[in-house]
Each structure stands twice: as C-alpha cells, then as structure tokens.
Amino acid sequence: MSDTASPAASKEPLTPDICVIGHGPGGVAVATAAALFGVRTVLVRHGGSELPPNEGARGQALRAAAGQARAVAGATSFGLAADSGQIDYSRVRAHLDRVAAKSATNDSDERLTALGVLVLKGEARFQNRHQISVGETVIRARRFIIATGSLPARLSIPGLANLSYLTEDSIFDLAKQPDRLVVLGGAAAAVELAQAMRALGSDVTLIAPDGLLPDEDPEAVGVLRRALLGDGITLHEGRLVLRAESHRQRPRLVLDGDIAIDGTHLLVASGRKPNIAALELDLAGVRTDDTGVIVDASLRTANRRIYAIGACAGGAAAGMAPSQAAQHQAGLVLRNALFRLPIRFRRDQVPRTIHGRPALASVGQGEAQARAQGAIRVLRWPYAESGLAQAEQQAEGLIKLITDSKGVILGVVIAGAQAAELIALWALAVQKRMNVRDMAGFIVPSQSLSEISQRAALSFQAPLAAKPGIRRLIGFLRRFG
C-alpha cells in the first residue's frame, strides 16, 4: 500500500484486505496488528470519532493529578508537614497536554504509515455492501471494521440547548479551574470527573437523576457514595431535572422539589450515543438501533463482511465502555478476519472499572443475576482486615465473591483501593470457570492488598469448621499425636 497519509483521489478504488473506520483504541489496535501480519490495511480517521487515545490519556492524567492533590492534603494525617498545597491549574492543564502528546505518539499517522497502514482523513460513507467513499477516494475492502466510537448525547431538558456547557470530552480543554462545577449524570464518567475536580479544589455538585451508578452492585456503590459525601461533594440522586436556565450569566439547573442548583460551570455527562449517523449503513445492509451497530456474538453485522467494535457496537456488544472492551474485541475480530477462527464475545468476561476513589471493579455475573439462575453463595471480606489498607488509610471497601453451591466463581465485585488491579486475577478465574478453592490455595505476596482476595476465597471453607463430623475427625486424629 502507499505510505501517503493523504493520497490524491484516484479513479481506481483502493482494494485493501481490511479497512478500519475510526481511530479510537480498538480501531488503531486492529490496524496496527493487521499491518504487522503483512495485511494490506487502510485506516480512516472518520471525522468526529470519539475517544482518540490522547483523550483517554488526559482523563488518566487528570485523575493522577487529583491523586497527588489528595496525597498532599492528607500528608498531615501521617505526621508529615506539607506546604499549602495550592493548586496551579495552568500547570495541571500542561500536565494533561504532555501526557496526551506522549500517548498520541504511538497512534500517530507517522507511526501507522511506517507500519504499512494507509491513513485517510474524512467522512466515510458506505456506497453499497462492498465499498465506502472518503471524499473522492473509493475503498473496496474484503473486510470492514467500524470503530467510530460514540459522542456525548444531547439531553431534552428544557432550556439546556440555550446554555454553554462542558461535556466529558471538552472539560479537558478548560484553561481555568471551575469555582463551582455542577455535574449532571450518574454514570462512571460523571463520578470520576466530579471526584477529580473536587480534589483539585472546585466546589462540586453531582446530580444523578437515575441514581448513582444504577448498573453497578449496590453494596459497592454504597462505598463510593460515602466517599463522595466525605469528599464534600453535594449529591442529588433520583431527582428529575425540570429545566436549565441562565442566572446572572451562569448556569442553573432546577430540580423537582423546586431545588435550584447554581454553578460557574455545567458539565453534562449523562450518556453517549453511537457515532454512526454519517456512515449511511443502510446502503451496506447493516442494521442499527439506539444501542449502535447491531452485531452478533462474533461481532459481525448483518453484512458478513462488516464488523463493529467499541462504543459504536450494539446488539450482543451493547453497553460496554470502549476503553474496557474495544481492545479485547479488536483481538477477536482479527482472529476471525485473518485466520477464520471462530470467536465469541463474552461481555461477562470483560472487567468493568470505575476509576473513582475508592475504585470499583467487577467481572462476571452480579449477585441478582446469579441468584435468579440458582443457588449461590456470596462471600465478603472487608478492606479493614488488611494491615496494608489500614497503614495507608485506605481501609474503606470490600471484595465480594459470588459462587455457585459447589464453589465455581460466577462473579466478583471489588470496591476499594487498587480495585482495577486486583480484578485482573479474578477476571482470569471467571474466564476459566475456576473454583474458589483454587483461589484460596493461591500464594499471594505478604503485606499486600492481594491478601484481601485470598481471605475472601478462604472464607468459603468457614462453614466446614462448624460441622460436627469435621470436629470429630480432628478430635480422632489428635489421639495419634
């Protein structure tokens, strides 16, 4: 393929093996891996694609800055003298930009071109079941992978369209720290950004009309709710937003009960919609709905030449956050598209994380889902039993294991420090359908948070200690020394 990033329009169509539409993490992963296998690949940087890698990096950088601010603020509780902890938001913003720039290097046009990927920029539109156009360039590929991500959804709140507000994408462009930030939304992005901005010094009000993290485990959410309130965030749950208006040239939200919430800035983080409107997918024989491009468990659409991954994928892949599922889905698609291997996307095997403080992480079935399918056991172990968690003053939280009656691990929920790291081992356990007894016998590093996982697994055996037969056996064996 040509190594030109913006080739001149050609009368002859391009005929790559794989054409990736979209430049989010999943799309770039597909294009990179395919090129490394020597497959002719085109990547279209589709206009408006959501979550390019540098935006994900900015979110990580903001949370890291917030973590450092908390560390300085909490130093005195460890007996350490700290300075004033004054925050220079211009330097915070510079930190976000530096991290984003370094992250973008790995996914730059130059690097992709060097690997043999032909990069095009513009709106991709399907012309028929077999080809797309990007400007005047026509691409007729053997396989298409749609990875265009999502965009912030527009809410039908009276008066909101007349206000200037931030989204979970544009908040990283702020030059000054908000004095009073009103966050509308109760999903992961709203919680993460609310906590980060509060740690950096903003007064924050979080409004969650549908409740706080309604799709997550209620016990785990309770841990995070207490942390939000402890941080000084004002929380309104389950209240309808009646209207939005401008008050003294600043945003105001009016909730039911005649509650008026004023702020200097308004952040709307109340969901996203698939970024697929411009693709003209009906011409390609691809079906869509409100969740996105409808795919089956093999991530294929009704047109067997076309796949969809990430936040734009609906059907069997609906509802997965792109940063958590797209990379995994990219690997599955490559196995099928390049090697014709059968694949099956299992959403219950993908870890789900919320990078709050404390963090929430889960994998597998939730308690309600598992209980509806049969007899289960629920094992819990608190962070407060960990010496390390106590020493680091991060003793709030728990791990919750859900097994069937024989001990097969069905699901795991963790709310606490380093939850996103601790869930990794449990994701493997769920994928391999391991028994909790296997995890109980797993040797973990001493004086680590991993001990919480092991102790939760060991608690599966606790009922055996109370059985009379077991006690009689132990008594009998004592006679032999």
ABEGO torsion letter per residue (X at the ends): XBABABBBBBABBBBBABBBBEABAAAAAAAAAAAAAGBBBBBBBBBGBBGBAAAAAAAAAAAAAAAAAAAAAAAAAAGBBBBAGBBBAAAAAAAAAAAAAAAAAAABAAAAAAAGBBBBBEBBBBABAABBBBEABBBBBABBBBBAEBBBBBBBBBGAAABBBBBAAAAAABABBBABBBBBEABAAAAAAAAAAAAAGBBBBBBBAAEBGAABBAAAAAAAAAAAAAAGBBBBBGBBBABBBBBGGBBBBBBBGGBBBBBABBBBBAEBBBBAAAAGAAAAGBBBBAAEBBBBAAGBBABAABBBBEAABBEAABGBBAAAAAAAAAAAAAAAAAAGBBBBBBAAABBBBBBBOBBBBBBEBBAAAAAAAEBBBBBBBBAAABAAAAAAGAABEBBBBBBBAAGBBABBBBBEBGAAAAAAAAAAAAAAGBBAAAAAABBBBBGBAAAAAAAAAAAAAAAAAABAAAAAAAAAAAAAX
